[in-house]
Amino acid sequence: MSTLIIKRSDNYNKSRDYQIFLDEENIGTISNNQTKIFEVQEGQHTLVAKIGWWSSSKISLKLHDDEQKNFTVSGFKNGESILIIAAGLLGFNFISKFLFNNDFEVMLTIPALLLIIYYLTLGQKTYLVFSEF
């Protein structure tokens, strides 16, 4: 048997568990800041994590007898940076609206709307990210 170790470190979706799929079969769930160990058969496998509508890309891996693979799974890439930028833009909009009587809401809303549309359509299978360590 081979060992698959998956660690979850995520700043988003803390209250929801990720479902872990190996070869399209649900092998368990993982909570935030949790590490899970799965015993799997040797051979070629595909690994996917899912949370509701969203998932990770399929990871192909080949496990040999008594081999151990370690992965970290987390929320969407650059999510923390995007959140900081969005908060800064909203603050800028608030200040400019009351101090300078300018309204940049439309300019600030369009990028956020495009990001939401991306993750609801094309990016739904890249919302979660696996990285080997």
RAJO-V581366 format. One record per backbone hydrogen bond with DSSP energy under -0.5 kcal/mol. NH is the residue of the N-H (numbers start at 1). CO is the residue of the C=O. If there is no record, write none. Layout:
nh: <NH/NH>
co: <CO/CO>
//
This chain:
nh: <2/3/4/5/5/6/6/7/8/9/9/16/18/19/20/21/21/22/23/25/27/27/28/30/32/33/34/36/38/40/40/43/45/47/48/50/51/54/55/56/57/59/60/61/63/63/66/67/69/71/72/73/74/79/82/83/84/85/86/87/88/89/90/91/92/93/94/95/96/97/98/99/100/100/102/104/108/109/110/111/112/113/114/115/116/117/118/119/120/121/121/123/124/125/126/127/128/129/131/133>
co: <40/67/38/3/69/4/36/71/34/7/73/13/30/50/28/19/48/25/46/22/20/25/20/18/14/8/31/6/4/2/38/63/61/59/21/19/54/51/124/49/128/47/58/45/43/61/1/64/3/5/131/7/129/76/78/79/80/81/82/83/84/85/86/87/88/89/90/91/92/93/94/95/95/96/96/102/104/105/106/107/108/109/110/111/112/113/114/115/116/117/118/118/121/122/123/55/55/74/72/70>
//
